[in-house]
């Protein structure tokens, strides 16, 4: 199953990471932008998971519609897939670096 890129990486985070609208090109500013983007993505993923958990609990209690529960679970699934994909890429890059000869 292919997941579209737009559902994995929100475009506002990408444009913020690459400094859209700014003219600063220092490496320190770039690392801050990247760190901010990663932090924002992690916070967003955590918020999505918490929100999905709350909607699911409301559904079990009979306070939420079935469609809302399914939609929340779908959002949580896509978020978890994205987090796992990023984790796998980071671990793969780490392993590649560790296997490099110096």
SVG drawing of the C-alpha trace seen along z (x, -y; Angstrom):
<svg xmlns="http://www.w3.org/2000/svg" viewBox="-23 -37 63 39">
<polyline fill="none" stroke="black" stroke-width="0.4" points="0.0,0.0 1.5,-3.4 1.0,-6.4 1.2,-9.7 4.0,-12.0 1.5,-14.8 0.0,-12.7 3.4,-12.0 5.0,-15.4 2.8,-18.5 3.9,-21.1 4.1,-23.9 6.7,-22.0 8.8,-21.5 8.6,-25.1 9.5,-26.2 12.5,-23.8 13.9,-25.2 13.4,-28.8 10.6,-29.8 10.4,-33.5 13.7,-34.0 17.0,-35.0 19.3,-33.7 21.7,-31.0 23.8,-30.3 24.3,-26.7 23.3,-27.5 19.9,-28.8 19.4,-25.8 20.1,-23.4 17.7,-25.3 15.1,-25.1 15.6,-21.4 15.6,-20.7 12.4,-22.8 10.8,-20.8 11.7,-17.5 10.4,-18.7 7.2,-20.0 6.7,-16.8 7.2,-14.8 4.7,-17.0 2.2,-16.7 2.5,-12.9 2.1,-12.7 -0.9,-15.1 -2.6,-13.0 -2.1,-9.8 -3.5,-11.4 -6.5,-12.8 -7.1,-9.4 -7.0,-7.8 -9.5,-10.3 -11.9,-9.9 -11.7,-6.1 -12.4,-6.3 -15.4,-8.5 -16.5,-6.0 -16.3,-3.2 -18.4,-5.3 -20.9,-5.9 -20.2,-9.7 -18.6,-9.7 -19.9,-8.6 -18.5,-5.5 -17.3,-7.6 -15.3,-9.8 -13.7,-6.8 -12.8,-5.2 -11.4,-8.5 -9.3,-9.0 -7.9,-5.5 -7.1,-6.0 -5.2,-9.2 -3.4,-7.4 -2.4,-4.5 -1.0,-6.9 0.9,-8.8 2.4,-5.7 3.4,-4.4 5.2,-7.8 7.0,-7.7 8.1,-4.1 9.3,-5.0 11.3,-7.9 12.8,-5.7 13.8,-3.0 15.5,-5.6 17.4,-7.1 18.5,-3.6 19.5,-2.7 21.6,-5.9 23.2,-5.2 24.1,-1.7 25.6,-3.0 27.7,-5.4 28.9,-2.7 29.9,-0.5 32.0,-3.1 35.7,-2.6 37.7,-5.5"/>
</svg>
